[in-house]
Amino acid sequence: MSPGRIVGLDPGERRIGVAVADDLGLIAQPYSVLRRDAADFADALRAIAATTGAVLFVVGLPVSLSGREGAAAAAARELGRMVTDITGVAVEFYDERFTTTIAEQVLLESGMRRRGRRERRDMVAAAVMLQGYLDRRTRAD
């Protein structure tokens, strides 16, 4: 893969958590949150791609415990198509089961208050999902 960063997107109904991998593609860090309904959504996505030097977006794919894809997974796949159309950057999908639950637990254990957790949960969930993708990729190499 060419030099650049991998950006993770954890889609929710109203917000999309964003995380970015380090230059080596080893460690994911929370980055920001995008509002799905924002008028400047496309511009914000382009700015993230440009600012981070994105070479790949990894979109969290919400599948059921049985591995089936439902309406939320279809929406995530549509988001992936939009991301490529808007940014010109390739997209891969990664199973994001339990990422929000893990993110909430991490934030609870850190002692963060409820309001702070709500504001950070989506980007932490994106980092959890992206870290899983990076770890799997590293093991496969």
N, C-alpha and C positions, 0 to 999 in steps of 0.2 A: 504494500500500500504506500502511496506517495506521502511525503511529509504533510502534516496537518493534524487537526484534532477531530476526535469522534464526539458527537453531541448526542445526548440521550434526551428523548421526549417521552414523558409519562402522561398520556392523555387522560383527562377527567371530563366530566360533563361540562363544567364551566371554566376550568383552568387546566393548563398544560405545564407540568413541571419540566424544568430544563436543567440538565447537568452536562458537564464538559469533562472529558478525559484530559490528563496531562499530555505533554508532548510525546511521551513514550508509549502512550496508550495503556498504562498500567493502573492508574488511580483515577477514579471518578470523583468529582466534587460538585456539590449543588451550585447552580449558576443563577437561575431566575425563574419567574413564573410568568406565563403568557395567559392573557384572557382570551378564550375562544371567540367571544363576541365583540372584541375590540375592533374599532374601525381601522386601526393601523396594524392589524394582525400580520398581514403580509409584509409590511415594512419592518416590523419588529423581527420577524423570522429572517428576513434578508440581512438585517443588521447583526443578528446573532451569528449567522453563517459567515459574514464578512469579518466580524470582530474576532471570532474564534479561529478562523481559517479552517472551517469545517470541510472535511473530505468525506464524511459519512454521517448520516443521521441514523440513530437506532430508535425506533418507535416501539414503546411497550405494547405488547399484544395481550389484552385481557382474555384469557381462555378460562373455561370452567375447570374444576378439579378433575373432571374426566378427560380434559383436553379438547373439548368441543369449543368451537367458535360461535358466539352468538352475535347479537346486535352491537354490543360494545366493541367486539373484535372487528366487525365490519366497519364501524366508525373509525377505528384506529387504522385500518387499511386505507380508508378514504383519506384520512389525515396524511398518511405516508405519501399517497399520490399527490396531494396538495403541496406537501413539503418539497417534493422533487420538482413539481411544476413551478413553484414560486422561487426556489433557490438554485435549481439546476444540480443539486447535490444528491447522490444516490442515497437510498433508504434501505435498511434492513429491519426486520422485526424480531423482537425477543420477548419470550414469555415473561409477563410481569406479575404473575400470581404472587400475592402476599406482600408486594413492595410497599403499599400504603400502610399495612399493618406493621411491618418491620420499621418503617420510618416513624410511625407514631410511637412505637415502643422506644426507639432510640431517643426521640425527643422527650418522652416522659422520663426516661432514665437520666437525661441531662438536667432535669429539674426545670425545664422550660414551662412557663405559664401557658394556659390554654390558648390565649390570643396569639402568642408567639408561635405556638405549635401549628395553629391553623395557617398562619402566614408562611411557614417554612416547610410544612409537611409535603407539599407537592414537589418542591425541588429536591428534598431529601429522598423522596420515593423515586424520583428520576435518577438520582445518584445511585441508589440501591440497585435499580434495574440495570443501569449502565455498568456498574461494577460487576454484576453477574455476567453480563455480556463479555466484558473485558477478560474476566477470569476464565470463562469457557474458551475464549479465543486463544488465550495464553496456553491453556492446557492442550489445545488442539495443535499448536505449533511444534 
